[in-house]
Amino acid sequence: MQHLNKQQAQFIEKLLAKEESQLPALNEEQLSELQKDLDAIRDEVRADLGQRDADYIRRIYRIHRTCEIAGRVMMPLGFIPPFFVAGVLSLSLAKILDNMEIGHNVMHGQYDWMNDPLINGPKYEWDTVCDADSWRHYHNFEHHHYTNVIGMDRDYGYTVMRLNDDIPWRPANLLNLVNLAVLTVVFQWGVGLHDYEVERVIDGRKTMAQQMPVINRFTRKMSRQTFKDYVFYPALTLPVAPVVIAGNMTANFIRNVWAGTVIFMGHFTEGAETFDKSCLENESKGHWYLRQLTGSANFTGPVWMHILSGHLSHQIEHHLFPDMPAHRYREIAPRIEAIAAKYGLPYSKGTFAHQYGTVVKRVAKYSLPAKWRNKLLGALQK
């Protein structure tokens, strides 16, 4: 370690240092008060839902459709570089809006009160290889119910990244950073296969036969998506089909990278709390709120960034109120932060770059077992 200067050594020491929980011990009375404070905000917004919320989501839906049509129309002209760039960007925007601000939020039931068949949570199907029924199962129920509970929330690391010392270390975890990069690039495929629970099939907790309905749903949806983007639309423009295929592939790549990056910042940031299964025993609504508030993280940015992230830039508010129209999160965020301060609770937020930096730091840190990190720390401190 002698070749490291003081600043480099301090950086590595901070990277490897043990994370300490920031959670104060709230008693049952305080948890009950926390619940009342948060329920009051939820009830106030519910009572105020109406035309402006319907106008908002319909406007976003029109923008999404306009961008998709514009992208599909421009793509055959992609042999002219400006048209290729414009077509890819337009189609990328359409896919991002469909996945983030529309699909994710609609399938949470945020707009079911409208009774609009185009924006109906149980029936909405999005533009990705992940079939909506599988996603509604493992995301709406599993992830939101067991948020950051080690061994229960399979979204925590997506089974390919180790993010906590409570997760046993395996040599494959040395590839943590590689897995982060790969999963970001192929994010829709990772999400699409997530409900298959491959790790539980491998260790024998589930059988292939039990999981075949999931595989069949994924196969049907994947086939439709790949046919649409790489056969149907290119076939309509046969002379320039390779250009259209390249454009569609690039748009999917951009959507994957954006969606993966945004979603990883929701719970993988430095300071996001994790929990033992024991916390689920007789868990009150107040404690559930506490877990959602402290196990999630926000990032700051301009309005367009909030919209393109599906307002998962306000992951804390989303996890407190997953069925509240997401565009309302920006309005209530200052009140949620004030409530966190009232009870001495952490409220994780930072710039996009800062929060993603802490994700990379956490992924790198837990690629090593604790004993290796301790040895490195000891060498640095000599």
N, C-alpha and C positions, 0 to 999 in steps of 0.2 A: 504493500500500500504506500511505500515511500515515494513513489513517482506521482502521487496525487498532491495537488496543492491544497491549501487550507480550505478554500471555497468549495472545491470539488469534494473533499472529504466530508464537509458539513452537509452538502447536498445529498450524498449517498447515505450519510448517517440519518438524515431526516427521512429519506425514502424508506429505509429499513426499520425505522423505529416502530415500536408497538403502538397500535391504535388504542386509545383509551376511550371508553364510552363517555358520551357527553350527557347522558340521561340522568336527571335528578330523580330521586325516589318520590313519586307522587302517591299520597295515600288515597284511599277510596273516596273520601270526600272531595279531594281535589280533582280526581278523575271524573267524578259526577259533575262537578262544576265545569270542567273542560268540555264534557259532553253537552251540557246545556248551552254553553257559549257557541259551540260549533253548530249544534242543532238550530239555534236561533238564526244563524246566517243561512243555513240550508232552507229553512222554512220561509224566510224573507224572500229569497230568490225564487223559490217555487211559486209563491203567491204572486210574484211579479212577471212570471213567464207569459209571453203573449206574442203580439204581432211582430215586434222588432226581432225576436228570436227566430220566428218563422221566416221573416224577410232575410235575415242574415244567412241562414243555412241554404235557402233557395238561391240567394245571390252567389254564394260560393259554389253551389252545384252548377249554376249557369256558366260561371267562369271556368270551372273544370271541363264542362262539355265543349265550350268554345275553344279552349286550349287543345283539347283532344282532336277536335275536327280540324282546327288550323294545322296542328302538327301532322295529321294524316295527309292533309292536302298538300302541304309543303314538302313532305318527305320524298315523293317521286321526283322532285326537282333538286334532290340532294346532290346530284352531280355538279351543281353550281354551289361552291362552298358556303356563301351566305345563306342560301336556302337550307342547306344541310344543318348548319348551326341553329338557325331559327326554328326549323322543324323539330330538331332534337330538344331544344330548350322548351318549346311549347308542349311537346308530348311529355317531357320530364315533369313539367309543372302540373300537367293534368294528372299524371300518375301519383305525384306527391300529394296533391289535394285530395284525390280519391282515397288514398291509403290513410292519410293523417287526419285532415280536418273533417272529411266526410265519413269514410268507412269506419275508422276506429271509433269515432264519437257516435255515429249513428248506431253502430252495433252495441254500444253501451246503453242504448235506449234513451239517449239524451233528447231525442225529438219524437218519441213515440206518441206523446200527447197530441201531436199535430194530426195523427191519423192520415198521413200522406203516404201512399203506396211506394213512392220513389225514395222516401226517407224513413223506412220502417226497419227497426232494429232486428227483429227475428228473421226477416226475409232478405235483408240487404246482402248482396254478393259483390265483393270488391275486385279490382283489377290487379290480382296477384295470384301466385300459384297456391297460396294457402287457402283452403276452403273455409268459408265463413263459419260453418257449424263447428269445426274443430277449434277454430280460434275462439269462438264464443265460449266453448267449454274450458279450455285450459287458461285462457286469459281472463275472461270475465269472472269465472268462478275460482280457479286454482290460484292464479297470481294475485288477484285482488283480495281474496279471502285469507291467503297465507303469506302475504307480502313479506319478503325477506326472512321468512322462517326457514332456517337451514334444514334441508331434508324434505321440505314440503313445497316450497316455492321453486319450481323448476325453471322459472324465468331468471332466477338469480345465478347468472353465469351460463345459462343455457346448456348445462352439463359439459361444456367444453372449456370453460374457464374457471379456475379456482380463485375465489375472491375473499376467502376467510380461512383462518387456521382451524376452524371447527370442521372444515372439509378435509378429509384425509389427503395427504400429498401423495401423488404418483409421479413417476419419472416423466410421463406425458405432459405434466403441468409445466415443464420447462419450456413448452411451446405456447404458453399462455398468450404472449404478444402476437405470435404467428396466428393463433386461433382467433384473436380479436380482429386482426386484419382480414383474414379469410371470411369470417362470419359477417363482417361488415359488407364485403363485396358481394356475397351470395345471400344476403339477409333474407330475401323472400323465400328462398329454398330452405334455409334453416328454420324459419318460422313455419313453413309448410309441413316439414317433417317432425316438428317438435312434439306434436300430440301422439306420434308413434311411440314415444318413450323408449327409444332404442336401448338406453342404458339399463332399463328394467327388463327388457327382453334378453339382453346379454347376460345379466346376473340371475336370470331365472324367475324373477318375481312376476313376470308376465310371459305369455307364450305368443308365438307368431300368430296362431289361430285366433287368439283373443284380440289381437291388434289388426287383423285383416280388414275390418270395416273402416278403420282409420286410413290404412294404406289404399283401399279402394277409393275412398273419397278424395284422397290426395292425388291419386293417379288420374281420376276423371278431371279434376280441376286443373292439374298440371297439363294434361293433354289439351284441354280447351285453350288455356293461356298460350302455350307454345304454338298451337295451330294458328291462333289469331295473329300473334306477332310475327311468326316466322314462316307461315305458309299462306294464310288467307290474304293478308294485306300485300305481301310481296307478289303473290300470284296476280293481283289486280294490276300490277305495274311491271309485268315480266321484263321488258327491256332494261329496267333499272332495278330489278328485284334485289341484287346484292346491296345496293345503296340503302334500300328500305330496310333490309335485314340489319345492316350495320347501324342504321339510325335507331331502330327499335331496341337493339341490343344496348346501345349507348344510353338511351332513355331509361331502360330498366336498371342499368348499372348506376346511373346518377340517383335514381329513386332508392335503390338498395343502400348506397353509401349514406345518403341523407337520413333515411329512416333508421338505419342501424345506429348511426352516430347519435341521433336524438334520443333514441330509446335507451341506449347504454348509459346516457347521462342521467336517467331518471332514478337509478338505484345503485349504480356502481361507483359513484363518486366517493372521494375521501370523506369520511365522517358520516356517511349514510349507515344507520344502525342496522345490525342483524340481530336475529332473535332465536332462542332455543325453542324446541317444540313445547316445552313445559308452559310457555306463556299462553298457549291456547286453552289450557285447562280453566274452565269457568271464566273465560275472558269476557269482560263487560264491554259495552259499547264505548265507554270512555277510554278503556285501555286499547281497544281496536283503533280509535282515533289517534291515540298516542303513537301506536306502532306505525300507522300510515304517515303521520306528520314527520316523524323522526327517521323513517326508513326511506324517505324520498328526497329528491333534490330538484331545485329549479335552476334555470339559467336566464340571464337577462339579455335583452336585445330589442331591436325595433319591432314595430307592429307586424311587418311582413314575416319576420322570423317566427313570431308567435303563431301566425296563421299557418305557415308552412310546416310547423312542427305539430300541428293539430292541437296547439296550446299545451303540449306536453312540456313546453318550457315552464309551465306551472304544474309540474308533476305532483307537488305536494297537494295543491288544491284538487287536482284530478283524483288522487287517491283518497282524499277525504270525501269527495262528492263525485263519484264516477258517472252518475246519471244526470248531472247538471250540465246544461249546454256549455261547452268548453270556452266559448268566447266570453263567458261571464267570469272566468277565473281571474282575468286581469283586474276586474273591478273589485273582487273580494280579497285579492292577495294581500294588500296592506293590512286589512283587518285580521287575516289569518296570522300574519307576522306579528301583529300586536298581541294576539292571544298567546302565541308561542312565548313572547317576551314576558307576558303576565305570569306564566307558570315556570319561567326559567328554562324553557325548552329551546334546543337549537333549531334554527330555520335556515337550512342550507340553500344558499343562492350565490351566484357569481356569473361572470361573463361566460359566454359560450366557450371561449378558448381556455379560460381558467378551469371550468368544470370538466371539460374533456381532458385537460392535462391531468387532473386528479384521477380520472378513470384510467388513463394509461399508467399512471403511477401505481394505482392499486393492482392492476392486472400484472404489472412487472413485479411488484413486491411479493405477491402470493404465488408467483411461479416457483419460488423457492420455499422449502420447508423452514419452519421457525428456527430449527437448530442451525441451519446454514446461515440464516440471517443474523442470528446471535453471534456466530463465529466472526462474520464480517464486521459486525458492530464492535466486537471486542478488539479486532485487529485495528480498526479505525481509531479506537479510543486509547490505544497504547501510545 
